[in-house]
Amino acid sequence: MDKILVTGGLGFIGSHTVVELQNEGYEVVIIDDLSNSSIKVLDGIETITGKRPLFEQIDLKEKIDVENFFVRHADIKGVIHFAASKAVGESVKEPLLYYENNISTLVYILKELKKLPSAAFIFSSSCTVYGQADELPITENAPVKKAESPYGNTKQIGEEIIQDTCKVVPTLKAIALRYFNPIGAHESVEIGELPIGVPQNLVPFITQTAIGLREELSVFGDDYPTPDGTCIRDYIHVVDLAKAHVVALGRLLQNKNKANYETFNLGTGKGSSVLEVVQAFERVSGKKLNYKIVGRREGDIISAYADTNKANDELGWKTELSLDEAMLSAWKWEQKVRAK
Ligand SMILES: NC(=O)c1ccc[n+]([C@@H]2O[C@H](COP(=O)([O-])OP(=O)(O)OC[C@H]3O[C@@H](n4cnc5c(N)ncnc54)[C@H](O)[C@@H]3O)[C@@H](O)[C@H]2O)c1
């Protein structure tokens, strides 16, 4: 079976994707510098799949290390590139850190892929490229709006770099997957999301509040033009998201792609408000969540959810897990992590 490099494979989405790749029989090599993950994630992957993936601790900003890796692993057939820094707020304060980590690593990998006889490349992009879309649900044809943060800009620039490269490197085939809002954990609760410091995202903030690590959840604004006044997002279970990577990779490896560079939205197609997510949490956990409504937060998009037709029809993939299932797995994961 083909050998696949998963960069950032010990992170949240990467680890779940490694599980699904191994379940499908792929041989996986992980590169991660552990800047936002733990080596213990390897144990979790091994427990679930019965197989320990190869792991190399490499900082992808070190160009020479990337080159040497591909010399050692000349038989790599595909790369799923998760490794990046992802904290939006931090990217505003430290833009160069983000441009360096998210752009240089991408360029170094593409340079190596250019040398291979053929290569499949999957890129972690984001629905942030759409900003506040003019029409909902958001299709892949919606215009890319000016990025709100350096982080968001690295995803837009990243897509452009890949597209430009694919135009002149016929042996390279790539798919940019634009994730909506990944949440949840593997049902085994052997792996999950491990945010360092104060969580930037709603669901880990909810579970950390419920477990007593945070005093209360601030809901930023309840006067938006939505049914309950709170912002709406498309929350996708991380296991569904992980499976989409396996399908996208197979599409490229089996030459089923329609162009050398393609984009797909990965979401459920259903928007949920902040209060609906809180209610889902309360429903599955049986706990009341301590939250208060505060003023709007600058830069927040009112509503974003995916049109999933292209992913459903072209990839033959659709989400299977519900918001409640995602919230329950996130809650079980939080309890397990804190029990240690
Ligand atoms: N989680 C989300 O909400 C979300 C949404 C849209 C897009 N994305 C993108 O998906 C990808 C994965 O996100 P995640 O939530 O799993 O993040 P994560 O931080 O959990 O995983 C990223 C992994 O990459 C590693 N890494 C970072 N820089 C590296 C470097 N220079 N060399 C080697 N390893 C490095 C980190 O240690 C971490 O394990 C990222 O590109 C992110 O921008 C995430």
PDBQT file of the ligand as one rigid body, heavy atoms in Angstrom, charges set to zero:
ROOT
HETATM    1  N1  LIG A 401      -8.821  23.109  13.923  1.00  0.00    +0.000 N 
HETATM    2  C1  LIG A 401      -9.466  23.977  13.151  1.00  0.00    +0.000 C 
HETATM    3  O1  LIG A 401     -10.464  24.559  13.564  1.00  0.00    +0.000 OA
HETATM    4  C2  LIG A 401      -9.011  24.215  11.722  1.00  0.00    +0.000 A 
HETATM    5  C3  LIG A 401      -9.879  24.846  10.821  1.00  0.00    +0.000 A 
HETATM    6  C4  LIG A 401      -9.447  25.074   9.522  1.00  0.00    +0.000 A 
HETATM    7  C5  LIG A 401      -8.174  24.703   9.126  1.00  0.00    +0.000 A 
HETATM    8  N2  LIG A 401      -7.341  24.111  10.038  1.00  0.00    +0.000 N 
HETATM    9  C6  LIG A 401      -5.980  23.734   9.619  1.00  0.00    +0.000 C 
HETATM   10  O2  LIG A 401      -5.831  22.339   9.747  1.00  0.00    +0.000 OA
HETATM   11  C7  LIG A 401      -4.486  22.021  10.088  1.00  0.00    +0.000 C 
HETATM   12  C8  LIG A 401      -4.468  21.155  11.317  1.00  0.00    +0.000 C 
HETATM   13  O3  LIG A 401      -5.130  21.821  12.370  1.00  0.00    +0.000 OA
HETATM   14  P1  LIG A 401      -5.242  21.203  13.832  1.00  0.00    +0.000 P 
HETATM   15  O4  LIG A 401      -6.460  21.781  14.455  1.00  0.00    +0.000 OA
HETATM   16  O5  LIG A 401      -5.082  19.741  13.772  1.00  0.00    +0.000 OA
HETATM   17  O6  LIG A 401      -3.982  21.886  14.488  1.00  0.00    +0.000 OA
HETATM   18  P2  LIG A 401      -2.916  21.284  15.533  1.00  0.00    +0.000 P 
HETATM   19  O7  LIG A 401      -2.141  22.435  16.074  1.00  0.00    +0.000 OA
HETATM   20  O8  LIG A 401      -3.582  20.382  16.498  1.00  0.00    +0.000 OA
HETATM   21  O9  LIG A 401      -1.989  20.400  14.584  1.00  0.00    +0.000 OA
HETATM   22  C9  LIG A 401      -0.916  20.941  13.844  1.00  0.00    +0.000 C 
HETATM   23  C10 LIG A 401       0.307  20.086  14.114  1.00  0.00    +0.000 C 
HETATM   24  O10 LIG A 401       1.396  20.595  13.333  1.00  0.00    +0.000 OA
HETATM   25  C11 LIG A 401       2.570  20.602  14.121  1.00  0.00    +0.000 C 
HETATM   26  N3  LIG A 401       3.453  21.641  13.560  1.00  0.00    +0.000 N 
HETATM   27  C12 LIG A 401       3.250  22.973  13.532  1.00  0.00    +0.000 A 
HETATM   28  N4  LIG A 401       4.300  23.600  12.943  1.00  0.00    +0.000 NA
HETATM   29  C13 LIG A 401       5.177  22.624  12.577  1.00  0.00    +0.000 A 
HETATM   30  C14 LIG A 401       6.465  22.627  11.948  1.00  0.00    +0.000 A 
HETATM   31  N5  LIG A 401       7.075  23.765  11.588  1.00  0.00    +0.000 N 
HETATM   32  N6  LIG A 401       7.082  21.440  11.727  1.00  0.00    +0.000 NA
HETATM   33  C15 LIG A 401       6.491  20.273  12.104  1.00  0.00    +0.000 A 
HETATM   34  N7  LIG A 401       5.287  20.210  12.719  1.00  0.00    +0.000 NA
HETATM   35  C16 LIG A 401       4.640  21.380  12.958  1.00  0.00    +0.000 A 
HETATM   36  C17 LIG A 401       2.091  20.870  15.543  1.00  0.00    +0.000 C 
HETATM   37  O11 LIG A 401       2.985  20.396  16.518  1.00  0.00    +0.000 OA
HETATM   38  C18 LIG A 401       0.755  20.121  15.565  1.00  0.00    +0.000 C 
HETATM   39  O12 LIG A 401       0.925  18.792  16.028  1.00  0.00    +0.000 OA
HETATM   40  C19 LIG A 401      -3.758  23.349  10.219  1.00  0.00    +0.000 C 
HETATM   41  O13 LIG A 401      -3.122  23.635   9.010  1.00  0.00    +0.000 OA
HETATM   42  C20 LIG A 401      -4.884  24.325  10.481  1.00  0.00    +0.000 C 
HETATM   43  O14 LIG A 401      -4.547  25.623  10.082  1.00  0.00    +0.000 OA
HETATM   44  C21 LIG A 401      -7.737  23.850  11.314  1.00  0.00    +0.000 A 
ENDROOT
TORSDOF 0
